[in-house]
Amino acid sequence: MSKTLYKRTDYSLVNLIQRIDMGDIGLPDIQRPFVWEAAKVRDLFDSMYRGFPAGYLLFWENAHSNNSRQIGSNPKSKISLLLIVDGQQRLTSLYAVLKGRRY
């Protein structure tokens, strides 16, 4: 029998924002920079407000993420061990708007 390579984990939005603030969630080197225009961010919130699915977020749990980047502009004291592989534009948009920060 093969070893499970992934697991489903349900995070609340509040939990995700707190984990970004603490530095638990970061960006791997392979992630492109944040590129969404304001209209795309607005459309994400509009879709969520209307109850449309916002898609999945795919994270990579890595014990050796020394080369990760942080989400947001506030310096974090932790090394991010949970790296976002898919959904970075959405997660960064949610973080920036809910925290009232530009990205």
N, C-alpha and C positions, 0 to 999 in steps of 0.2 A: 504494500500500500504506500502511495506517495505521500510525502510531507506536504501539508497545506502551506501554500506560498503567500496567501493573502487572507485577511479576515475583514469582515464588515464591522465597522464601529460607527455608532451614531453619536455625533457630537452636536451639542446645541450651539447656536450662533454665539451666545454669551460665552460659552466655554472656549470656542475658537478664538474670540477676541481677547479673552483673558490670557490664553496660551501664547498668542502673538505678543501681547504686552510683556509677558514674562520672558520671552525669548525662546520658548519651547518649539515654536513653529518657524521655520525659515525656508529659504530658497536654495536649491542645489545649484551648482555651477552651470548645469545644463539649461536652466531656466532663462528665458529672455527677459529683458527689463519690462516694467509695466508700460503698456502702450495704449491703453484704452483712452479714447476721447471722452469728454464729459457726457456727450449724448449717449454713448454706449453704457456708461455707468447709470445714467438716468433710466435707460431702457431696462436694465437689470432690476432696478428697484420697482419700476412700473410693473414688470412681469411678476415679481414676487408679491407685490401689493394685490395684484389680480388673482393670485393663487396659482400661477403657472409654475411648473417645476423649474428649479434653477440649475439642475444638473448635479452630477456627483463631483466630489473632490477626491482626488487620489493622492494619498500620502505614502512616503517611503520612510520607514523607521530605520535609522542608521546610527549605529553607535560611534561612528568615526566621521562626523560631518564638519571637520575643521575648516573646510573651504566653503561653508554655506554663507549666504547673505541673509540679512534680516529684512523683515517686512516692516515698513514704516520708518520714520526718521529718528525715533528715540533710541539711544544706545541701550542694548540689552546686556545683562551680566552673564547670561547663560549661553552655552553652545546649543544650537538648535539640533535636536535629535530626531525631530519629526519634520520631514521636508516635503513640501507640496510639489507634486510632479504634474498634476493636471488640475486646473481650476484656479491657478494663481491670479489671473486677471480678475476673476469674480471675487475671490477671497480678499485680495488687496483692495478692490473697490469697496466691498462691504466694510472692511476695516477703516479705510480712509473716511468714508461718509459717517459711520457710526462714532468715530473718534473725533470728527471735525478737523481732519488733517488733510492737507494736499499730499499727493504722492507723485 
